[in-house]
Amino acid sequence: MSCHELLEDKKILKIDNKILIMGPPNVGKSVFFSGFTNIHVMSSNYAGTTVSYMKGDYTVDGGRYSLIDVPGTYSLSATSEAEAVAVQFMNSNPLAVLFVFNAADLEGSIKLALEVLDYGIPVVGALNLSDVAQRQGKQINVSLLEKELGMPIVTTVAVKRIGFSEITKELGEEIKKIGDKQTACPDCSKCSGCGNSKKILDYWERAKEINARVVKDINKKPSKLDKFGDALLKPWPGILLAILIILVSLGIVVGAGKALRAVILLPFVNFIVEMFEKLFSNFNMPEILHNVLIGNYGIFRISFEWILALVMPYVILFQLVFSFLEDSGILPRMAVLFDNIMRKLGVQGGSLINIMLGFGCAVPAIIGTRTATTRKERLIVTSIVCFSVPCISQTGALISLLSDFSFFMLLAVFATGAAVFVLVSIITSKILKGKVDPLVIEIPNLLMPDRRTYFKKFFVRVKQFLMEAEGPMLIAVFLAALLAETGLLDNASEVLKPVVSGWLGLPPEAALSLILGIIRREMSVAPLLEMNLSALQMYVGAVVSLLYIPCLSVFGILAKEFRTRVAVAIVVGTTVSAILLGGILNHVILFIQSIF
């Protein structure tokens, strides 16, 4: 892949007044970008959060410039998509580079800075995470580092906006020196090959020498937070701690979500629905219109019952918990901890981060696979997410459906999903050609998340969910009302009866789940709540919903990232596997019941 083929938006490369933010992953580049442009970017405490560029306006000394948040990379050898994008930007004649160092792990940052400096572009350094370095007992001679690298460097703590004004001032000084001189490498092909093994080795040797001169370790005792972070990297007690963290996280989402639903949301929804019932009863409207609006499947009934009371409490709690695991640095430690297990399943441990991200939404999880170094790994992780990982709104719907019936039913369904997870991993790793590279991941410092950044991210994510998911869910609600009240649901149920009732053993009206699930995955669960299901029917229905076809937004991103053929193959595969496995489980359990 040549660097001119990678970026879809070629116009960004032709912008003249560009300032790039460069640096290794997980060092706070996106926090700088947000602070300088007022455009919020999701920033998390693990590598590979930003896998595509962001652009915003940045004012320096009264001049207006385009600030580009470039994907974080460990080198400029273009061995992954993120690195290739970074190389492409470096060859697009930027005015200057804001290079963000990791003060707590300086050697790798120095190595990458040396690669950036070789392009001959003016560079200003931000020595970020300086507070973490100080906590770890590291003293950095900033003036000596400036002299060794030949660039101005500002000590910063990005999440607290410390050093921002000084950076803007230094960039202004560097831009004044430029004039009309063109310093960037004019030919992409010359620079994209600079990362040969000999030169990379030279960079590392030089970085090691500089790091030894500028960093002094005062042997400060590690804090309790550092000790806990180290413990999470060891099989014992790391695995036990990881399991406890997962169980506590699940307990918070399930327990607090149910409480929020019962105490606040359900009473509120009942009040709203009753209000609309009284309102529409005052109008002399045709019965079918009245039913579409406020009947059993009425728009003004199930839109509140399904979307607000069923899904929202678990979305809110999941985002709170997952954002904490991201920003604290716990997730990448789990990736390292479970690397051996993940390797046996065909992927490396770092893929666990994207898989866990899929529990929030499959779309960013699939986009996040761009940080993988091989196409095979991208496809395996994408298949795992699409086949066996429910998004948070679908998880919320499943919790609502199953937990009131039996907590063990909930565990049984998710255990089935875990078994499918393992099978999909093994099968795709066997049939897909190519290789999966070993785990290479920077272990970030364990941090208590900055409160301001943490809650800003939380509110942005909830807002994104409302903007992206509410529309399709409302369409599904409207479609459900039309199908139910016009008699079309009865017709669809009759057509699908051999599959729904004969094979899956569900009531005929469960056909609505298969229809609505095409629009949004959680909508395949919601109709089951309205049915008086037996334990077996509930289990089978939940398993089918769990594994069922990805929603339309996921199909769109699959087609964009891997082409339509792959998207169609995954949609067909998930649909067939959901119905096939659901039917097998139904008939096997019925057979066992007939014996005992």
C-alpha positions in Angstrom: 0.0 0.0 0.0 1.6 3.3 -1.0 1.1 6.3 1.3 -0.8 8.2 -1.4 -3.4 5.5 -1.6 -4.2 5.3 2.1 -6.0 8.6 2.9 -9.4 8.8 1.3 -9.5 12.6 1.7 -6.6 13.8 -0.5 -7.5 17.4 0.0 -6.1 17.4 3.5 -2.6 16.8 2.1 -2.8 19.9 0.0 -3.6 22.3 2.8 -0.6 24.7 3.1 -0.8 26.0 6.7 -0.7 22.6 8.5 0.7 22.0 11.9 0.9 18.3 12.8 0.6 16.8 16.3 2.9 13.7 16.3 4.0 11.3 19.0 3.7 7.7 20.2 0.3 6.3 21.1 -1.3 6.9 24.5 0.7 10.1 25.2 -2.1 12.7 25.1 -2.0 14.1 21.6 -5.8 14.2 21.3 -6.0 16.1 24.6 -3.7 18.8 23.1 -5.8 18.8 19.9 -9.1 19.3 21.9 -7.5 22.0 24.0 -6.2 24.0 21.0 -9.2 23.6 18.7 -12.2 23.1 21.1 -13.1 20.0 19.0 -13.5 17.1 21.4 -11.6 13.9 20.5 -12.0 10.6 22.4 -8.7 10.1 24.3 -8.1 7.0 26.3 -5.2 5.5 28.3 -4.2 2.8 25.8 -2.5 2.7 22.5 -4.3 3.1 19.2 -7.2 5.3 20.3 -6.8 7.6 17.3 -6.6 5.6 14.1 -7.5 8.4 11.7 -6.6 12.1 11.6 -8.6 15.0 13.1 -8.5 18.5 11.7 -9.3 21.8 13.5 -8.5 25.5 13.4 -5.6 26.7 15.6 -4.7 30.4 16.2 -1.0 31.2 16.7 0.1 34.8 17.0 -3.0 36.0 15.2 -2.5 33.6 12.3 -4.9 30.8 11.6 -3.6 27.3 10.9 -4.9 23.8 10.4 -4.0 21.6 13.3 -3.9 17.9 12.4 -4.1 15.2 15.1 -2.0 12.4 13.4 -2.5 8.8 14.5 0.0 7.7 17.2 2.9 5.6 16.0 6.0 4.0 17.5 7.9 4.6 14.3 7.7 6.0 10.7 8.4 2.7 9.0 4.8 2.4 7.7 4.3 -1.2 8.9 0.6 -0.5 9.9 -2.1 1.7 8.6 -1.6 4.2 11.5 2.1 4.5 10.6 1.4 4.8 6.9 -1.0 7.7 7.6 1.6 9.4 9.7 4.2 9.1 7.0 1.8 10.4 4.5 1.2 13.6 6.5 5.0 14.0 7.2 5.5 14.1 3.4 2.7 16.7 2.8 4.8 19.8 3.5 3.5 20.7 7.0 4.7 24.1 8.5 5.7 22.6 11.8 5.2 19.6 14.1 4.1 19.6 17.7 5.8 16.4 19.0 4.4 15.0 22.3 6.9 13.1 24.4 6.0 10.5 27.1 8.0 11.8 30.0 7.4 8.6 32.0 8.9 6.4 29.2 11.2 8.8 27.4 13.5 6.5 25.3 10.8 5.4 22.8 9.6 9.0 22.4 13.2 10.2 21.7 13.6 7.5 19.1 10.4 8.6 17.2 11.4 12.3 17.6 14.7 11.5 15.9 12.8 10.0 12.9 10.5 13.1 12.8 13.5 15.5 12.9 15.1 13.7 9.9 12.3 15.2 7.8 13.8 18.7 8.3 10.5 20.2 9.6 10.5 22.6 12.5 9.5 20.8 15.7 8.4 21.9 19.1 8.3 19.3 21.9 5.7 18.9 24.6 7.1 16.8 27.5 3.8 15.4 28.6 2.9 13.1 31.6 5.7 15.0 33.5 3.6 14.6 36.7 3.7 10.8 36.2 7.4 10.8 35.7 7.9 12.8 38.9 5.7 10.4 40.7 7.9 7.5 39.5 11.0 9.3 40.7 12.4 10.4 37.3 14.1 13.7 37.0 14.5 15.0 33.4 17.0 17.6 32.4 14.8 19.5 29.9 17.4 22.0 28.8 19.9 19.2 28.0 17.2 17.3 26.1 16.5 20.5 24.1 20.2 20.7 23.3 20.6 17.1 22.4 17.6 17.2 20.0 18.0 20.8 18.8 14.3 21.7 19.4 12.4 23.8 22.0 10.6 21.6 24.6 7.9 22.6 27.0 7.0 20.6 30.2 3.3 19.8 30.1 0.4 18.0 31.9 -2.2 18.0 29.1 -5.2 16.9 31.1 -4.7 20.0 33.4 -3.8 22.3 30.4 -0.4 23.0 32.0 2.1 24.3 29.4 -0.5 25.0 26.6 0.2 28.8 26.3 4.0 28.1 26.2 3.6 25.6 23.4 1.6 28.2 21.3 4.3 30.8 21.9 7.1 28.4 20.9 5.2 27.3 17.7 4.8 31.0 16.8 8.5 31.5 17.2 9.3 28.5 14.9 6.8 29.6 12.3 8.4 33.1 12.1 11.7 31.4 11.3 10.3 29.5 8.4 9.6 32.3 5.9 9.0 30.9 2.4 11.6 28.1 2.8 10.2 24.6 1.9 11.8 22.1 4.2 9.6 19.0 3.9 10.7 16.0 1.8 9.0 16.5 -1.6 8.7 12.8 -2.6 6.7 10.3 -0.5 8.6 7.4 -1.9 11.8 8.7 -0.5 10.6 8.9 3.1 8.3 5.9 3.3 11.3 3.6 2.9 13.5 5.4 5.5 12.6 2.9 8.2 15.0 0.2 7.2 16.2 -2.0 9.9 19.8 -0.5 10.0 18.5 3.0 10.4 15.9 2.0 13.0 18.7 0.4 15.0 20.7 3.7 14.7 17.7 5.6 16.0 17.4 3.3 19.0 21.1 3.5 19.9 21.0 7.3 19.7 17.8 7.4 21.8 19.3 5.2 24.4 22.4 7.4 24.7 20.3 10.6 25.0 17.9 9.0 27.5 20.8 8.0 29.7 22.1 11.5 29.8 18.9 13.4 30.4 17.0 11.1 32.8 18.0 10.6 36.4 16.3 8.0 38.6 16.2 9.1 42.2 15.0 5.6 43.4 11.7 6.9 44.7 9.5 4.1 46.2 6.7 3.1 43.9 3.2 4.3 44.9 0.4 2.0 45.8 -1.1 2.8 42.3 2.2 1.7 40.6 2.3 -1.5 42.7 -1.2 -2.3 41.7 -0.4 -1.7 38.1 2.6 -4.0 38.3 0.5 -6.7 39.9 -2.0 -6.6 37.1 0.8 -7.6 34.7 1.7 -10.8 36.5 -0.2 -14.1 36.2 -0.5 -14.1 39.9 -2.3 -12.2 41.3 -3.1 -10.5 37.9 -5.6 -13.0 36.6 -7.5 -13.0 39.9 -7.5 -9.2 40.0 -8.7 -9.0 36.4 -11.5 -11.4 37.0 -12.6 -9.4 40.1 -12.5 -6.1 38.1 -14.6 -7.7 35.4 -17.1 -9.0 37.9 -17.3 -5.7 39.8 -17.8 -3.9 36.5 -20.6 -6.2 35.5 -22.1 -6.0 38.9 -22.1 -2.1 38.7 -23.7 -2.1 35.2 -26.3 -4.8 36.0 -27.1 -3.8 39.6 -27.1 -0.1 39.3 -28.7 -0.3 35.9 -31.6 -2.3 37.3 -31.9 0.1 40.2 -31.9 3.2 37.9 -34.5 1.5 35.8 -36.8 0.5 38.6 -36.6 3.6 40.8 -36.4 6.4 38.2 -37.0 5.4 34.6 -40.0 3.0 34.8 -42.1 5.3 37.0 -41.2 8.2 34.7 -42.1 6.1 31.6 -45.4 5.0 33.1 -46.2 8.6 33.8 -45.4 9.7 30.3 -47.3 6.9 28.6 -50.4 7.6 30.8 -50.2 11.2 29.8 -50.2 10.3 26.1 -53.0 7.8 26.6 -55.2 10.6 28.1 -54.1 13.0 25.4 -55.0 10.8 22.5 -58.3 9.6 24.1 -59.5 13.2 23.6 -59.2 13.0 19.8 -61.8 11.2 17.7 -59.4 9.3 15.5 -59.7 6.0 13.6 -58.9 2.9 15.8 -55.9 1.9 13.7 -54.3 5.3 14.0 -55.0 5.3 17.8 -53.4 1.8 18.1 -50.3 2.9 16.0 -49.9 5.8 18.3 -50.6 4.4 21.8 -51.7 0.7 21.3 -49.7 -2.3 22.7 -47.0 -1.6 20.0 -47.9 2.1 19.8 -45.1 4.5 19.0 -45.7 6.7 22.1 -45.7 3.6 24.3 -42.9 1.3 23.2 -40.5 4.2 22.1 -40.4 5.1 25.8 -40.6 1.5 27.2 -38.0 0.0 24.9 -35.6 2.9 24.3 -35.7 4.8 27.5 -36.5 2.2 30.2 -35.0 -0.8 28.5 -31.7 0.4 27.0 -30.6 3.7 28.4 -29.8 2.8 32.1 -27.3 0.1 31.0 -25.8 2.4 28.3 -25.2 5.1 30.9 -23.7 2.7 33.4 -21.5 0.9 30.8 -20.0 4.2 29.6 -19.2 5.2 33.1 -17.4 1.9 33.9 -15.8 1.4 30.5 -14.4 5.0 30.4 -12.9 4.4 33.8 -11.2 1.2 32.6 -9.9 3.1 29.5 -8.5 6.2 31.2 -7.0 4.3 34.2 -4.8 2.1 32.0 -6.4 -1.2 33.2 -7.4 -2.4 29.7 -3.9 -2.6 28.2 -2.7 -4.5 31.2 -5.5 -7.1 30.7 -4.3 -7.3 27.0 -0.8 -8.3 28.2 -2.1 -10.6 30.9 -4.3 -12.6 28.6 -2.0 -12.5 25.6 -1.1 -16.2 25.8 -4.8 -17.2 25.9 -5.6 -14.9 23.0 -2.7 -16.3 20.9 -4.1 -19.8 21.2 -7.4 -18.3 19.8 -5.5 -16.9 16.8 -5.0 -13.3 17.7 -2.6 -11.3 20.0 -3.6 -9.9 23.4 -3.8 -6.3 22.1 -6.9 -7.3 20.1 -8.7 -7.8 23.4 -8.9 -4.0 23.7 -10.9 -3.7 20.4 -13.0 -6.7 21.4 -13.9 -5.1 24.7 -14.6 -1.8 22.8 -17.2 -3.8 20.8 -19.2 -4.2 24.0 -19.8 -0.4 23.6 -20.4 -0.4 19.9 -19.2 -2.5 17.0 -18.5 0.4 14.8 -15.5 2.0 16.7 -14.3 -1.5 17.5 -14.0 -2.3 13.8 -12.4 1.0 13.0 -10.0 0.4 15.9 -8.7 -2.7 14.1 -6.8 -0.4 11.8 -4.0 -0.4 14.4 -3.5 -4.1 13.7 -0.4 -4.8 11.6 -2.0 -7.5 9.3 -5.3 -7.8 7.4 -5.8 -11.3 8.8 -5.8 -10.0 12.4 -8.3 -7.2 11.4 -10.7 -9.7 9.9 -10.5 -12.1 12.8 -11.2 -9.4 15.4 -14.0 -8.0 13.2 -15.6 -11.4 12.9 -15.4 -12.0 16.7 -17.1 -8.6 17.3 -19.8 -9.2 14.7 -20.6 -12.8 15.6 -20.3 -12.9 19.4 -20.0 -9.5 21.1 -23.2 -7.7 21.9 -23.2 -3.9 21.9 -24.1 -2.1 25.1 -27.7 -1.3 24.1 -28.2 -5.0 23.1 -26.6 -6.1 26.4 -28.9 -3.8 28.3 -31.9 -5.3 26.5 -30.7 -8.9 27.3 -30.1 -8.0 30.9 -33.7 -6.6 31.1 -35.1 -9.7 29.4 -33.2 -12.3 31.4 -32.1 -11.0 34.8 -35.7 -10.6 36.1 -36.4 -14.2 35.1 -33.2 -15.7 36.4 -29.6 -14.5 36.8 -28.4 -18.0 35.9 -30.3 -17.6 32.6 -28.3 -14.5 31.9 -25.0 -16.3 32.7 -26.1 -19.2 30.4 -26.7 -16.9 27.5 -23.4 -15.1 27.9 -21.6 -18.4 28.3 -23.0 -19.5 25.0 -21.7 -16.2 23.5 -18.3 -16.9 25.0 -18.3 -20.4 23.4 -19.2 -18.8 20.0 -16.4 -16.3 20.6 -13.9 -19.1 20.9 -15.2 -21.1 17.9 -15.2 -18.0 15.6 -11.6 -17.1 16.7 -10.3 -20.6 16.0 -12.2 -21.1 12.7 -11.3 -17.7 11.2 -7.7 -18.0 12.2 -7.6 -21.4 10.4 -9.3 -20.4 7.2 -8.0 -16.9 6.7 -4.6 -16.7 4.9 -1.8 -14.6 6.3 -0.2 -14.1 9.7 -0.8 -12.4 13.1 2.2 -10.5 14.4 3.2 -10.9 18.1 1.9 -8.4 20.7 3.8 -5.1 20.7 2.0 -2.7 23.0 3.1 0.2 25.2 2.0 -0.3 28.8 0.6 3.1 29.9 1.0 4.4 33.4 -1.8 3.4 35.8 -3.7 6.7 36.5 -6.7 7.9 38.4 -8.7 9.5 35.5 -8.8 13.3 35.4 -12.3 14.1 36.5 -12.9 16.9 33.9 -11.7 14.8 31.0 -13.5 11.7 32.3 -16.9 13.2 32.6 -16.5 15.2 29.3 -15.9 11.9 27.5 -18.8 10.3 29.3 -21.3 13.0 28.2 -19.9 13.0 24.7 -20.4 9.2 24.3 -23.9 9.3 25.7 -24.7 12.2 23.3 -23.2 10.2 20.4 -25.4 7.2 21.3 -28.5 9.3 21.4 -27.7 10.9 18.0 -26.6 7.7 16.3 -28.8 5.1 17.8 -32.1 6.9 18.6 -33.0 7.5 15.0 -32.7 3.8 13.8 -34.5 2.7 17.0 -37.4 5.1 16.4 -37.6 3.7 12.9 -37.8 0.2 14.3 -40.5 1.3 16.8 -42.5 2.8 14.0 -42.1 -0.3 11.9 -43.2 -2.5 14.8 -46.3 -0.4 15.3 -47.2 -0.6 11.6 -46.6 -4.3 11.3 -48.6 -5.1 14.5 -51.6 -2.8 13.9 -52.0 -3.3 10.1 -52.0 -7.1 10.3 -48.7 -7.4 8.4 -47.1 -8.9 11.4 -49.5 -11.9 11.2 -48.6 -12.3 7.5 -44.9 -12.2 8.2 -45.3 -14.6 11.1 -47.1 -17.1 8.9 -44.3 -16.9 6.3 -41.6 -17.3 8.9 -43.5 -19.8 11.0 -41.5 -22.9 9.9 -38.3 -21.1 11.1 -39.6 -19.2 14.1 -42.0 -21.8 15.5 -41.0 -25.1 13.9 -37.2 -24.8 14.2 -36.6 -22.2 17.0 -39.7 -23.2 19.0 -40.7 -19.5 19.6 -44.2 -18.0 19.3 -45.1 -17.0 15.8 -45.1 -13.3 16.7 -41.4 -13.6 17.5 -40.9 -13.0 13.8 -41.0 -9.3 14.7 -37.7 -9.8 16.5 -36.0 -11.1 13.3 -37.5 -8.2 11.3 -36.6 -5.4 13.7 -33.1 -6.8 14.4 -32.1 -5.8 10.9 -32.4 -2.2 11.9 -30.9 -2.3 15.4 -29.5 -5.4 17.2 -31.2 -4.6 20.5 -34.6 -4.3 18.7 -34.4 -8.1 18.2 -34.6 -8.5 21.9 -37.2 -5.9 22.8 -40.3 -7.7 21.3 -39.5 -10.8 23.4 -40.2 -8.8 26.5 -43.9 -8.5 25.5 -44.3 -12.3 25.1 -45.1 -14.9 27.8 -42.1 -17.1 27.1 -41.1 -20.4 28.8 -37.5 -20.7 30.1 -36.4 -22.6 27.0 -38.0 -20.1 24.6 -36.4 -17.2 26.5 -33.0 -18.9 26.3 -33.3 -19.7 22.6 -34.7 -16.2 21.8 -31.9 -14.5 23.7 -29.2 -16.6 22.0 -30.6 -15.9 18.5 -30.8 -12.2 19.4 -27.2 -12.2 20.7 -25.7 -13.7 17.6 -28.1 -12.2 15.1 -27.3 -10.0 12.1 -25.2 -6.8 12.7 -27.3 -3.6 12.4 -27.2 -1.4 9.3 -24.5 1.0 10.7 -22.2 -2.0 11.2 -22.9 -3.3 7.7 -21.9 0.2 6.4 -18.6 0.3 8.2 -17.8 -3.3 7.2 -18.4 -2.4 3.5 -16.2 0.7 3.9 -13.3 -1.0 5.7 -13.3 -4.4 3.9 -15.5 -4.0 0.8 -19.1 -5.2 0.3 -18.2 -8.8 -0.3 -16.8 -9.2 3.3 -19.8 -7.2 4.7 -22.3 -9.5 3.0 -20.4 -12.7 4.1 -20.5 -11.6 7.7 -24.2 -10.6 7.6 -25.1 -14.0 6.0 -22.8 -15.9 8.4 -24.2 -14.2 11.6 -27.8 -14.7 10.4 -27.3 -18.4 9.5 -25.3 -19.2 12.7 -27.8 -17.5 15.0 -30.8 -19.4 13.5 -28.9 -22.6 13.2 -27.5 -22.6 16.7 -30.8 -21.5 18.2 -32.6 -24.4 16.5 -30.0 -26.9 17.6 -30.2 -25.7 21.2 -34.0 -25.9 21.1 -34.2 -29.4 19.8 -31.3 -30.8 21.9 -32.7 -29.4 25.1 -36.2 -30.7 24.2 -34.7 -34.1 23.6 -32.9 -34.1 26.9 -36.1 -33.0 28.7 -38.1 -35.8 27.0 -35.6 -38.3 28.5 -35.5 -37.0 32.0 
